[in-house]
């Protein structure tokens, strides 16, 4: 395949090759002619394109009632961002430090609602501004415990039964006095 401008005669040359495959070795050779029709051809050389960016090891940790930490890795340096929300419409976003290009990413999501399932995707731009986006992932924040249906049953002269339910698994403790 040949690409270039053969209609202008100049001293400084620049040809941009597009549509190349990532992580591929290419051979190239420069060929030029002057206005008199003399042609010169360079030696054959090679170059290898950079690998395509890949996201891996997506992990959610340190989940609390209202926060979580999302971490992931990329095989090339990229910026860091997380789009998230209660649905896969991702109406919220959090970004890493502007301009930081890294391969190990970590962003803390704050001000989350307790007991809610959040959908998220991680993304970033490489040093050529190519965008990479992960699949959808999800996690659930811990739920704030709620006591429901609190009641006293089976009252006797020296005992009583205290019953209640909760929205999540919690321990059972009654504080009382006379």
LINHU-V270382 format. One record per residue. N is the residue number from 1. SS is DSSP state (hx for helix, st for strand, lp for the rest). BURIAL is # if it has 24 or more other C-alpha atoms within 12 Angstrom, else .. D_CENTER is the distance of its C-alpha to the mean C-alpha in Angstrom with 1 decimal. Layout:
N_SS_BURIAL_D_CENTER / N_SS_BURIAL_D_CENTER
//
This chain:
1_lp_._37.1 / 2_lp_._38.4 / 3_lp_._36.8 / 4_lp_._38.3 / 5_lp_._41.0 / 6_lp_._44.5 / 7_lp_._46.3 / 8_lp_._45.9 / 9_lp_._47.4 / 10_lp_._45.5 / 11_lp_._45.1 / 12_lp_._41.3 / 13_lp_._39.2 / 14_lp_._35.5 / 15_lp_._34.1 / 16_lp_._30.4 / 17_lp_._29.4 / 18_lp_._26.8 / 19_lp_._25.6 / 20_lp_._25.4 / 21_lp_._23.5 / 22_lp_._20.8 / 23_lp_._22.1 / 24_lp_._25.6 / 25_st_._28.9 / 26_st_._31.0 / 27_st_._34.7 / 28_st_._36.0 / 29_lp_._39.4 / 30_lp_._40.5 / 31_st_._43.6 / 32_st_#_45.5 / 33_st_._49.0 / 34_lp_._51.2 / 35_lp_._53.4 / 36_lp_._56.3 / 37_lp_._54.4 / 38_lp_._53.9 / 39_st_._50.7 / 40_st_._48.8 / 41_st_._46.1 / 42_lp_._43.8 / 43_lp_._43.1 / 44_lp_._40.3 / 45_st_._37.1 / 46_st_._33.7 / 47_st_._30.1 / 48_st_._26.8 / 49_lp_._23.7 / 50_lp_._20.4 / 51_lp_._18.2 / 52_lp_._15.5 / 53_lp_#_11.9 / 54_lp_#_10.6 / 55_st_#_7.5 / 56_st_._9.3 / 57_st_._10.2 / 58_st_#_7.6 / 59_st_#_10.0 / 60_st_#_11.1 / 61_st_._14.2 / 62_lp_._16.9 / 63_lp_#_17.0 / 64_lp_#_20.0 / 65_lp_._21.8 / 66_lp_._19.6 / 67_lp_#_16.5 / 68_st_#_13.8 / 69_st_#_11.7 / 70_st_#_8.1 / 71_st_#_7.8 / 72_st_#_6.7 / 73_st_#_8.7 / 74_st_#_9.3 / 75_st_._12.9 / 76_st_#_13.4 / 77_st_#_12.8 / 78_st_#_10.2 / 79_lp_#_9.4 / 80_lp_#_6.6 / 81_st_#_5.7 / 82_st_#_5.1 / 83_st_#_7.6 / 84_st_#_9.8 / 85_st_#_13.5 / 86_lp_#_16.4 / 87_lp_._16.2 / 88_lp_._13.8 / 89_lp_._14.9 / 90_lp_._12.2 / 91_lp_._14.8 / 92_st_._13.1 / 93_st_#_10.5 / 94_st_#_10.0 / 95_st_#_9.6 / 96_lp_#_10.4 / 97_lp_._13.9 / 98_lp_._14.8 / 99_lp_._15.5 / 100_lp_._14.2 / 101_lp_#_13.3 / 102_st_#_12.3 / 103_st_#_11.4 / 104_st_#_10.8 / 105_st_#_8.1 / 106_st_#_9.0 / 107_st_#_9.2 / 108_st_#_12.0 / 109_st_#_12.3 / 110_lp_._16.1 / 111_lp_._18.8 / 112_lp_#_17.7 / 113_lp_._20.6 / 114_lp_#_22.1 / 115_lp_._22.4 / 116_lp_#_19.8 / 117_st_#_17.3 / 118_st_#_13.9 / 119_st_#_11.7 / 120_st_#_8.0 / 121_st_#_5.1 / 122_st_#_1.4 / 123_st_#_3.7 / 124_st_#_6.7 / 125_st_#_10.4 / 126_st_#_12.6 / 127_lp_._16.0 / 128_lp_._17.5 / 129_lp_._15.2 / 130_lp_._13.9 / 131_st_._10.7 / 132_st_#_8.3 / 133_st_#_6.4 / 134_lp_#_5.9 / 135_lp_._8.7 / 136_lp_._9.4 / 137_st_#_9.6 / 138_st_#_12.1 / 139_st_#_13.9 / 140_st_#_17.2 / 141_lp_#_18.4 / 142_lp_#_21.9 / 143_lp_._24.7 / 144_lp_._27.4 / 145_lp_._30.6 / 146_lp_._33.3 / 147_st_._36.9 / 148_st_._38.6 / 149_st_._42.1 / 150_st_._43.7 / 151_st_._47.4 / 152_st_._50.4 / 153_st_._52.3 / 154_lp_._55.3 / 155_lp_._57.0 / 156_lp_._60.0 / 157_lp_._62.4 / 158_lp_._60.3 / 159_lp_._56.9 / 160_lp_._54.2 / 161_st_._51.0 / 162_st_._47.9 / 163_st_._45.2 / 164_st_._41.8 / 165_st_._38.5 / 166_st_._34.9 / 167_lp_._31.6 / 168_lp_._30.1 / 169_lp_._31.7 / 170_lp_._33.5 / 171_lp_._36.6 / 172_lp_._40.1 / 173_lp_._42.2 / 174_lp_._45.0 / 175_lp_._46.6 / 176_lp_._50.1 / 177_lp_._53.5 / 178_lp_._56.9
//
